[in-house]
Amino acid sequence: MARAMGMEVLEQKIEKAKSKVIRTKAAHENAVDELQVLLDKQTALRADKIMKAIANSDKTYDEILHFISSSHKSGRKR
């Protein structure tokens, strides 16, 4: 009888663990979705800031592209 009760308890624990995995997976997916939304907003704000800086710059389009390309090719990091 003790063996059957042990199996029953084990099965209950397994079901609890499965439920916990389902809940935590949903919470993880929600957190990942929220993070992605925030990262997308950050990217949009950065792009807007760059566009405003370019618009207010006295540099030409070609000068800006040359600057960006040359600093990338030389391996310099800012």
C-alpha positions in Angstrom: 0.0 0.0 0.0 2.9 2.4 0.8 4.2 1.9 -2.7 0.9 2.9 -4.4 0.6 6.0 -2.1 4.2 6.9 -3.1 3.3 6.7 -6.8 0.2 8.8 -6.2 2.2 11.5 -4.4 4.8 11.4 -7.1 2.2 11.9 -9.8 0.7 14.8 -7.9 4.1 16.4 -7.7 4.7 15.9 -11.4 1.4 17.6 -12.2 2.3 20.5 -9.9 5.7 20.8 -11.6 4.0 20.8 -15.1 1.6 23.5 -14.0 4.5 25.6 -12.7 6.4 25.2 -15.9 3.4 26.3 -17.9 2.9 29.4 -15.7 6.6 30.4 -15.7 6.8 29.8 -19.5 3.9 32.2 -20.0 5.5 34.8 -17.7 8.8 34.4 -19.5 7.1 34.9 -22.9 5.3 38.0 -21.6 8.6 39.4 -20.3 10.3 38.8 -23.6 7.5 40.5 -25.5 7.7 43.5 -23.2 11.5 43.7 -23.6 11.1 43.6 -27.4 8.6 46.5 -27.3 11.0 48.5 -25.2 14.0 47.7 -27.5 11.9 48.7 -30.5 11.0 52.0 -28.9 14.7 52.6 -28.0 15.7 51.9 -31.6 13.1 54.3 -32.9 14.2 57.1 -30.5 17.9 56.6 -31.5 17.0 56.7 -35.1 15.0 59.9 -34.6 17.9 61.5 -32.7 20.3 60.6 -35.5 18.0 62.0 -38.1 17.6 65.3 -36.1 21.4 65.5 -35.7 21.9 65.0 -39.4 19.3 67.6 -40.3 20.9 70.2 -37.9 24.4 69.4 -39.1 26.4 71.6 -41.4 27.9 68.5 -42.9 26.7 67.2 -46.3 25.1 63.8 -46.7 28.3 62.5 -48.4 30.5 63.8 -45.6 28.4 62.1 -43.0 28.4 58.8 -44.9 32.1 59.0 -45.4 32.6 59.7 -41.7 30.5 56.7 -40.7 32.1 54.4 -43.3 35.6 55.4 -42.5 35.3 55.0 -38.7 33.7 51.6 -39.3 36.5 50.4 -41.6 39.3 51.6 -39.4 37.9 49.6 -36.5 37.6 52.6 -34.2 34.9 52.4 -31.6 33.2 55.4 -30.1 
